Amino acid sequence: MTQRRTRQEWFSLIDSFEISGLTHSQFCQSRQLSVHSFRAWLYRIRKLKEQTELPQFLPVLFEEQPEENSIPSTLQLEIGDLFFTFSNLPEPQYLAQLLAHLGCEVN
């Protein structure tokens, strides 16, 4: 009979897997887990973590020092060979989505 694990137990197992350096099969064999169940929980937990993580942003550098209490009206963003200029400041969530779409790691 297979053992049913709680959600918290799966979170703990996935955390252990991610620092183990083992393949899915090796980890499951060492813990006597079903590879199918393990992968289902792995992808479910990763998706949940992606949805709940708050985006962190890159520092923004201004060419001129803004006056006190003023909001800059232009943002220039350089990512590799790409340059983006925003005449109005975009929403932080939009920037996070743009960076993710471009394959940038947002920490």
Secondary structure, DSSP 8 states (H G I E B T S, - for coil): ------HHHHHHHHHHHHHH---HHHHHHHHT--HHHHHHHHHHHHHHHHHH----------SS---TT---S-EEEEETTEEEEESS---HHHHHHHHHHTT----
